[in-house]
Amino acid sequence: HWMKPAFAQSLKTEELIDMAWMLDRSAGNCAPGAGLAGTLAEESGMGSQRVHWRQIKSLLNDPFVQRGEGKRMEKIFELGIGLVASVPFSFQDGKGIVVYYSRSTADVEMLRHSANERYLVGSTDLVGANYSIQKAREQASEVRKELIREARRKLRKEFIKEQQSFASLILNPNTMEKLKKASMMCPQDAEMAGLGASVPRVDHYAVTLAKTVCKHSRKVPIRLTTSLKKWKGAKLHGPPRQSFGDCFFCFIGVFLTMLALLKVEKSVRVDSNFNLDVGWYPSTLCIVFALTPAPVGQPRQIYLAHIFNILVGLACRQIPTGGFGDFEEWDGATNPHGLPMIWVQALAVGLGVSGQAFLGIMHPPATGMALTFASNPLWSWGTMAAVLLVDCIVVVLSMMIINLSEKKQYPLFWLGLGWEGSGGTLGMVRYVARSARRSVSNTARSITGKNKGDDFV
C-alpha cells in the first residue's frame, strides 16, 4: 500500500491529513467479498487484464456490500477519494489485484481514456511481477543454499575418505577436477559415474508430466486447508436493523404496490393469452422498498433480468424431455430420447444466474422465471408482455412512493452507462458522440489532405 505524499499534504485540515497517513499505515488483509479490496477482487474476477472502475459512493449506498471493520471505506470517501480502479494480474507464482484511487473531482473521461488504462495495466504488470517473483527468488535462494550444503558434504566425505589435509586437497589438481565434475551432477548421476555404470536415457516428456502432476497435487491440500479456514467466516458484523419509521414506510409502499399488482393479475386473467403470476414480485418489492439503493433493484436490472430469464426459460423448453428412467419426472412414452425434466430445469436456472452475472444485469428474484418458463408450457410470449407491463407498474409506483421520503431516492440510475462526475448516461452518450465526430473529422481531414497531395503532384 502506497499513498502519494502530495495528496495527503493537499488535504484541508490536519485531522484529514492524520487520517490519510493512518489509513496508509493500517492497510491489512480482508476476506474475499468484504471491504473495498475484497469487493473489487470479487467483481473483477481476477481474470483478464481489464480495468474495473467503481464509485465508492455507490459501494457505500449498496446494502449488499460488506464494509469490513474500521469503516475504512467511509474514511477513504471522507478524504475526497471518489473513484477506484482495480486491475488484476496473474503470473506463475502469484495473482491478485492492484487498486488505484482518484479524487472525486478528477476528470472521469481522462481517467477512463484508453491511454491511461493502458498505463494502469502496464503498471499493474510491473507491480504484480515484483510481487510474484518473491516466491521464485526464495526458491532460487534455497536451491543455492542446498548446493552449498551438498558441496560441503562432498568435501567432508572426501576428507574422511582420503584422510588428507585441506591444503593437500587443494593442491591436488585431479581431486579438484573430480570434485568440480561431481558438483555439476545430481547425486544419483555422481554415484553412477563413480561406479562406472552407464546413465540411462531420460524421457523428458514423462519427467515434465510428472513434475506438473506433483506441482498441482501439492496445491490440493493447501486448497482444502484454505477452504476449511474460510468456513469459520470473516468475523464481520451483521447488517444493522432499520428504524421503525423506515419499516412503516416500507410496509405502506409494499402494501399499496402489491394491491395494485393483484388487481392487474385479476384483470389479466380474463384473457388467457396473458397468463400472469404476481407471486414472482414479492422479492422484487422487498429489494426496491427495503434495500432501495441496491443496484440489483434499479429499473434496468428489473427489466433486463426479467427479459433475459424468460428467454432462457423459453429456449430451454425447446429441449426434448424424457429419457433416462432414473427420475420421477421421466415419461418414456412422450420422448424416450430426451433429457430428464429436472436436468432441463437445472440448466435453465444455471444459465439464468450465470448469464445475469456475465451481462451485469443481476436481479435475483428474476431467476425464478427461467425455472417457471422452462417447466410449464402455460407461460408463453403473452406472459412476457404481461411481465413487462407489471414491471412498468412496479417502477412507476415505486418512484411515486419512495421519492416522497426525505431519506431515499429511486431510481439511482436508469441505464447506468455513465458516471456521476461526467453527467451520467447522457454525459456518456455525449462523450461517445463527440469521439465519433472527432474520429470522422480526422478521417475526412486525412482523406482531403491525401487528395490535395495527389493533385499537387
NORSUL-V289004 format. One record per residue. N is the residue number from 1. RES is the residue in three letters. PHI is phi in whole degrees, 0 to 359 (none if undefined). PSI is psi as a letter, one per 30 degrees, with the letter a starting at -180 (none if undefined). NEAR is the number of other ideal C-beta (glycine too) atoms within 8 Angstrom. Layout:
{{N | RES | PHI | PSI | NEAR} {N | RES | PHI | PSI | NEAR}}
This chain:
{{1 | HIS | none | k | 4} {2 | TRP | 217 | k | 4} {3 | MET | 235 | k | 10} {4 | LYS | 292 | k | 6} {5 | PRO | 302 | e | 6} {6 | ALA | 296 | e | 6} {7 | PHE | 293 | e | 9} {8 | ALA | 297 | e | 12} {9 | GLN | 288 | f | 7} {10 | SER | 275 | f | 5} {11 | LEU | 290 | l | 11} {12 | LYS | 285 | e | 3} {13 | THR | 241 | l | 6} {14 | GLU | 295 | e | 5} {15 | GLU | 296 | e | 6} {16 | LEU | 292 | e | 11} {17 | ILE | 296 | e | 11} {18 | ASP | 297 | e | 8} {19 | MET | 296 | e | 11} {20 | ALA | 297 | e | 13} {21 | TRP | 292 | e | 10} {22 | MET | 293 | e | 8} {23 | LEU | 295 | e | 13} {24 | ASP | 292 | e | 11} {25 | ARG | 276 | f | 6} {26 | SER | 256 | g | 7} {27 | ALA | 293 | k | 6} {28 | GLY | 228 | a | 4} {29 | ASN | 286 | l | 3} {30 | CYS | 216 | l | 10} {31 | ALA | 285 | l | 10} {32 | PRO | 302 | k | 6} {33 | GLY | 87 | f | 7} {34 | ALA | 240 | k | 12} {35 | GLY | 76 | l | 12} {36 | LEU | 292 | e | 14} {37 | ALA | 296 | e | 10} {38 | GLY | 295 | e | 14} {39 | THR | 294 | e | 14} {40 | LEU | 295 | e | 14} {41 | ALA | 295 | e | 13} {42 | GLU | 290 | e | 9} {43 | GLU | 286 | e | 9} {44 | SER | 289 | f | 13} {45 | GLY | 81 | f | 7} {46 | MET | 55 | h | 9} {47 | GLY | 250 | c | 6} {48 | SER | 294 | l | 5} {49 | GLN | 277 | i | 8} {50 | ARG | 240 | l | 7} {51 | VAL | 276 | k | 10} {52 | HIS | 251 | j | 11} {53 | TRP | 258 | k | 10} {54 | ARG | 216 | k | 13} {55 | GLN | 266 | k | 11} {56 | ILE | 295 | e | 14} {57 | LYS | 298 | e | 9} {58 | SER | 293 | e | 10} {59 | LEU | 293 | e | 12} {60 | LEU | 291 | e | 11} {61 | ASN | 278 | f | 8} {62 | ASP | 274 | j | 10} {63 | PRO | 290 | f | 8} {64 | PHE | 275 | f | 6} {65 | VAL | 275 | k | 8} {66 | GLN | 281 | j | 10} {67 | ARG | 287 | f | 10} {68 | GLY | 84 | l | 12} {69 | GLU | 268 | l | 6} {70 | GLY | 86 | f | 6} {71 | LYS | 52 | h | 7} {72 | ARG | 294 | e | 12} {73 | MET | 295 | e | 13} {74 | GLU | 296 | e | 9} {75 | LYS | 292 | e | 11} {76 | ILE | 297 | e | 12} {77 | PHE | 294 | e | 11} {78 | GLU | 293 | f | 8} {79 | LEU | 287 | f | 11} {80 | GLY | 102 | g | 8} {81 | ILE | 273 | k | 12} {82 | GLY | 243 | f | 13} {83 | LEU | 231 | k | 17} {84 | VAL | 234 | k | 14} {85 | ALA | 234 | k | 13} {86 | SER | 241 | k | 16} {87 | VAL | 234 | j | 16} {88 | PRO | 280 | l | 16} {89 | PHE | 224 | l | 15} {90 | SER | 212 | j | 7} {91 | PHE | 235 | a | 9} {92 | GLN | 299 | e | 5} {93 | ASP | 246 | g | 7} {94 | GLY | 176 | l | 10} {95 | LYS | 212 | l | 9} {96 | GLY | 177 | a | 10} {97 | ILE | 226 | l | 13} {98 | VAL | 244 | k | 11} {99 | VAL | 255 | k | 10} {100 | TYR | 246 | k | 9} {101 | TYR | 253 | k | 7} {102 | SER | 218 | l | 10} {103 | ARG | 292 | l | 8} {104 | SER | 292 | f | 8} {105 | THR | 272 | g | 6} {106 | ALA | 290 | l | 11} {107 | ASP | 286 | j | 6} {108 | VAL | 294 | e | 10} {109 | GLU | 296 | e | 8} {110 | MET | 290 | e | 8} {111 | LEU | 296 | e | 12} {112 | ARG | 268 | g | 9} {113 | HIS | 296 | k | 8} {114 | SER | 300 | e | 5} {115 | ALA | 295 | e | 6} {116 | ASN | 292 | e | 10} {117 | GLU | 293 | e | 10} {118 | ARG | 296 | e | 8} {119 | TYR | 296 | e | 8} {120 | LEU | 295 | e | 12} {121 | VAL | 295 | e | 12} {122 | GLY | 295 | e | 8} {123 | SER | 296 | e | 10} {124 | THR | 295 | e | 14} {125 | ASP | 300 | e | 10} {126 | LEU | 294 | e | 8} {127 | VAL | 295 | e | 10} {128 | GLY | 295 | e | 15} {129 | ALA | 294 | e | 10} {130 | ASN | 296 | e | 8} {131 | TYR | 288 | e | 9} {132 | SER | 287 | f | 14} {133 | ILE | 286 | f | 9} {134 | GLN | 299 | e | 9} {135 | LYS | 294 | e | 9} {136 | ALA | 295 | e | 10} {137 | ARG | 295 | e | 8} {138 | GLU | 295 | e | 8} {139 | GLN | 295 | e | 8} {140 | ALA | 296 | e | 8} {141 | SER | 296 | e | 8} {142 | GLU | 296 | e | 8} {143 | VAL | 297 | e | 8} {144 | ARG | 297 | e | 8} {145 | LYS | 296 | e | 8} {146 | GLU | 293 | e | 8} {147 | LEU | 297 | e | 9} {148 | ILE | 296 | e | 8} {149 | ARG | 296 | e | 8} {150 | GLU | 294 | e | 10} {151 | ALA | 295 | e | 9} {152 | ARG | 294 | e | 8} {153 | ARG | 296 | e | 8} {154 | LYS | 294 | e | 11} {155 | LEU | 295 | e | 10} {156 | ARG | 295 | e | 8} {157 | LYS | 296 | e | 8} {158 | GLU | 292 | e | 11} {159 | PHE | 300 | e | 11} {160 | ILE | 293 | e | 7} {161 | LYS | 290 | e | 6} {162 | GLU | 273 | f | 8} {163 | GLN | 54 | h | 5} {164 | GLN | 233 | l | 7} {165 | SER | 281 | l | 5} {166 | PHE | 295 | e | 6} {167 | ALA | 294 | e | 6} {168 | SER | 294 | e | 8} {169 | LEU | 293 | e | 14} {170 | ILE | 291 | e | 7} {171 | LEU | 283 | f | 6} {172 | ASN | 270 | j | 9} {173 | PRO | 294 | e | 6} {174 | ASN | 296 | e | 6} {175 | THR | 294 | e | 10} {176 | MET | 294 | e | 10} {177 | GLU | 294 | e | 8} {178 | LYS | 295 | e | 8} {179 | LEU | 295 | e | 11} {180 | LYS | 295 | e | 8} {181 | LYS | 294 | e | 9} {182 | ALA | 293 | e | 10} {183 | SER | 288 | f | 10} {184 | MET | 272 | f | 5} {185 | MET | 248 | l | 9} {186 | CYS | 289 | l | 5} {187 | PRO | 304 | e | 7} {188 | GLN | 293 | e | 6} {189 | ASP | 294 | e | 9} {190 | ALA | 295 | e | 10} {191 | GLU | 294 | e | 8} {192 | MET | 295 | e | 10} {193 | ALA | 295 | e | 12} {194 | GLY | 291 | e | 6} {195 | LEU | 274 | f | 6} {196 | GLY | 81 | g | 4} {197 | ALA | 277 | l | 6} {198 | SER | 274 | k | 4} {199 | VAL | 280 | k | 6} {200 | PRO | 289 | l | 4} {201 | ARG | 287 | k | 3} {202 | VAL | 260 | k | 5} {203 | ASP | 276 | j | 6} {204 | HIS | 293 | e | 6} {205 | TYR | 295 | e | 6} {206 | ALA | 295 | e | 7} {207 | VAL | 296 | e | 9} {208 | THR | 298 | e | 8} {209 | LEU | 296 | e | 8} {210 | ALA | 296 | e | 8} {211 | LYS | 296 | e | 8} {212 | THR | 296 | e | 8} {213 | VAL | 296 | e | 8} {214 | CYS | 296 | e | 8} {215 | LYS | 297 | e | 8} {216 | HIS | 285 | e | 8} {217 | SER | 292 | e | 7} {218 | ARG | 291 | f | 8} {219 | LYS | 282 | f | 8} {220 | VAL | 298 | e | 8} {221 | PRO | 297 | e | 7} {222 | ILE | 295 | e | 8} {223 | ARG | 296 | e | 8} {224 | LEU | 294 | e | 8} {225 | THR | 296 | e | 8} {226 | THR | 297 | e | 8} {227 | SER | 297 | e | 8} {228 | LEU | 295 | e | 7} {229 | LYS | 294 | e | 7} {230 | LYS | 292 | f | 8} {231 | TRP | 298 | f | 6} {232 | LYS | 287 | f | 5} {233 | GLY | 86 | l | 6} {234 | ALA | 262 | g | 7} {235 | LYS | 58 | h | 4} {236 | LEU | 268 | l | 10} {237 | HIS | 277 | k | 3} {238 | GLY | 289 | l | 4} {239 | PRO | 293 | k | 4} {240 | PRO | 284 | l | 4} {241 | ARG | 281 | l | 4} {242 | GLN | 270 | l | 7} {243 | SER | 290 | l | 6} {244 | PHE | 296 | e | 5} {245 | GLY | 297 | e | 6} {246 | ASP | 296 | e | 9} {247 | CYS | 293 | e | 9} {248 | PHE | 293 | e | 8} {249 | PHE | 298 | e | 10} {250 | CYS | 297 | e | 11} {251 | PHE | 299 | e | 8} {252 | ILE | 299 | e | 9} {253 | GLY | 297 | e | 14} {254 | VAL | 293 | e | 11} {255 | PHE | 298 | e | 8} {256 | LEU | 293 | e | 10} {257 | THR | 294 | e | 15} {258 | MET | 294 | e | 12} {259 | LEU | 299 | e | 8} {260 | ALA | 293 | e | 10} {261 | LEU | 294 | e | 13} {262 | LEU | 295 | e | 9} {263 | LYS | 295 | e | 8} {264 | VAL | 295 | e | 13} {265 | GLU | 299 | e | 11} {266 | LYS | 296 | e | 7} {267 | SER | 287 | e | 7} {268 | VAL | 289 | f | 11} {269 | ARG | 299 | f | 9} {270 | VAL | 298 | e | 4} {271 | ASP | 256 | j | 7} {272 | SER | 291 | f | 5} {273 | ASN | 285 | f | 6} {274 | PHE | 239 | i | 10} {275 | ASN | 293 | k | 13} {276 | LEU | 209 | k | 12} {277 | ASP | 229 | j | 7} {278 | VAL | 285 | g | 11} {279 | GLY | 294 | f | 5} {280 | TRP | 284 | f | 12} {281 | TYR | 258 | f | 12} {282 | PRO | 304 | e | 7} {283 | SER | 294 | e | 9} {284 | THR | 296 | e | 14} {285 | LEU | 294 | e | 13} {286 | CYS | 299 | e | 10} {287 | ILE | 291 | e | 14} {288 | VAL | 294 | e | 13} {289 | PHE | 268 | e | 14} {290 | ALA | 267 | f | 8} {291 | LEU | 235 | h | 10} {292 | THR | 303 | e | 11} {293 | PRO | 286 | f | 8} {294 | ALA | 298 | k | 11} {295 | PRO | 301 | e | 10} {296 | VAL | 290 | f | 10} {297 | GLY | 253 | g | 12} {298 | GLN | 281 | l | 13} {299 | PRO | 306 | e | 8} {300 | ARG | 301 | e | 11} {301 | GLN | 295 | e | 13} {302 | ILE | 296 | e | 15} {303 | TYR | 298 | e | 10} {304 | LEU | 292 | e | 11} {305 | ALA | 294 | e | 14} {306 | HIS | 297 | e | 14} {307 | ILE | 298 | e | 10} {308 | PHE | 297 | e | 14} {309 | ASN | 291 | e | 16} {310 | ILE | 296 | e | 14} {311 | LEU | 297 | e | 8} {312 | VAL | 298 | e | 15} {313 | GLY | 296 | e | 18} {314 | LEU | 295 | e | 12} {315 | ALA | 292 | e | 7} {316 | CYS | 291 | f | 15} {317 | ARG | 291 | f | 11} {318 | GLN | 283 | f | 5} {319 | ILE | 287 | k | 9} {320 | PRO | 299 | k | 7} {321 | THR | 250 | l | 13} {322 | GLY | 122 | a | 13} {323 | GLY | 101 | b | 12} {324 | PHE | 300 | k | 6} {325 | GLY | 274 | g | 6} {326 | ASP | 269 | f | 5} {327 | PHE | 233 | k | 9} {328 | GLU | 292 | f | 3} {329 | GLU | 280 | f | 8} {330 | TRP | 286 | k | 12} {331 | ASP | 228 | j | 8} {332 | GLY | 298 | f | 8} {333 | ALA | 289 | f | 4} {334 | THR | 283 | e | 7} {335 | ASN | 203 | j | 9} {336 | PRO | 285 | f | 7} {337 | HIS | 243 | g | 6} {338 | GLY | 262 | a | 11} {339 | LEU | 278 | k | 10} {340 | PRO | 299 | k | 14} {341 | MET | 300 | e | 11} {342 | ILE | 292 | f | 8} {343 | TRP | 292 | e | 8} {344 | VAL | 296 | e | 15} {345 | GLN | 296 | e | 12} {346 | ALA | 296 | e | 8} {347 | LEU | 296 | e | 11} {348 | ALA | 296 | e | 15} {349 | VAL | 294 | e | 11} {350 | GLY | 299 | e | 8} {351 | LEU | 293 | e | 11} {352 | GLY | 296 | e | 17} {353 | VAL | 291 | e | 9} {354 | SER | 294 | e | 8} {355 | GLY | 294 | e | 10} {356 | GLN | 299 | e | 15} {357 | ALA | 296 | e | 8} {358 | PHE | 291 | e | 6} {359 | LEU | 275 | f | 8} {360 | GLY | 74 | h | 5} {361 | ILE | 236 | h | 10} {362 | MET | 296 | k | 10} {363 | HIS | 211 | j | 15} {364 | PRO | 310 | e | 8} {365 | PRO | 298 | f | 10} {366 | ALA | 289 | f | 16} {367 | THR | 296 | f | 13} {368 | GLY | 299 | f | 9} {369 | MET | 291 | e | 14} {370 | ALA | 298 | e | 17} {371 | LEU | 292 | e | 13} {372 | THR | 294 | e | 12} {373 | PHE | 289 | f | 17} {374 | ALA | 282 | f | 14} {375 | SER | 263 | e | 10} {376 | ASN | 243 | k | 6} {377 | PRO | 290 | f | 5} {378 | LEU | 296 | e | 5} {379 | TRP | 270 | k | 9} {380 | SER | 221 | a | 10} {381 | TRP | 295 | e | 6} {382 | GLY | 296 | e | 10} {383 | THR | 295 | e | 13} {384 | MET | 298 | e | 10} {385 | ALA | 295 | e | 9} {386 | ALA | 294 | e | 12} {387 | VAL | 297 | e | 13} {388 | LEU | 295 | e | 11} {389 | LEU | 296 | e | 9} {390 | VAL | 293 | e | 13} {391 | ASP | 301 | e | 11} {392 | CYS | 298 | e | 8} {393 | ILE | 296 | e | 12} {394 | VAL | 298 | e | 15} {395 | VAL | 293 | e | 11} {396 | VAL | 294 | e | 8} {397 | LEU | 296 | e | 12} {398 | SER | 296 | e | 13} {399 | MET | 296 | e | 10} {400 | MET | 294 | e | 8} {401 | ILE | 274 | e | 12} {402 | ILE | 295 | e | 14} {403 | ASN | 288 | f | 9} {404 | LEU | 286 | f | 5} {405 | SER | 281 | k | 7} {406 | GLU | 279 | f | 2} {407 | LYS | 261 | f | 4} {408 | LYS | 238 | l | 8} {409 | GLN | 217 | k | 7} {410 | TYR | 215 | k | 10} {411 | PRO | 272 | l | 9} {412 | LEU | 274 | f | 9} {413 | PHE | 202 | l | 9} {414 | TRP | 258 | d | 8} {415 | LEU | 265 | f | 6} {416 | GLY | 67 | h | 9} {417 | LEU | 266 | f | 6} {418 | GLY | 251 | a | 12} {419 | TRP | 233 | l | 11} {420 | GLU | 300 | e | 6} {421 | GLY | 287 | f | 10} {422 | SER | 252 | g | 11} {423 | GLY | 94 | g | 7} {424 | GLY | 70 | b | 10} {425 | THR | 295 | e | 11} {426 | LEU | 297 | e | 8} {427 | GLY | 297 | e | 11} {428 | MET | 295 | e | 13} {429 | VAL | 296 | e | 10} {430 | ARG | 296 | e | 9} {431 | TYR | 296 | e | 11} {432 | VAL | 295 | e | 8} {433 | ALA | 295 | e | 8} {434 | ARG | 297 | e | 8} {435 | SER | 296 | e | 8} {436 | ALA | 294 | e | 8} {437 | ARG | 297 | e | 8} {438 | ARG | 296 | e | 8} {439 | SER | 294 | e | 8} {440 | VAL | 295 | e | 8} {441 | SER | 295 | e | 8} {442 | ASN | 295 | e | 8} {443 | THR | 296 | e | 8} {444 | ALA | 296 | e | 8} {445 | ARG | 294 | e | 8} {446 | SER | 292 | e | 8} {447 | ILE | 294 | e | 8} {448 | THR | 297 | e | 8} {449 | GLY | 297 | e | 8} {450 | LYS | 294 | e | 8} {451 | ASN | 296 | e | 8} {452 | LYS | 295 | e | 8} {453 | GLY | 296 | e | 8} {454 | ASP | 295 | e | 7} {455 | ASP | 295 | e | 6} {456 | PHE | 295 | e | 5} {457 | VAL | 295 | none | 4}}
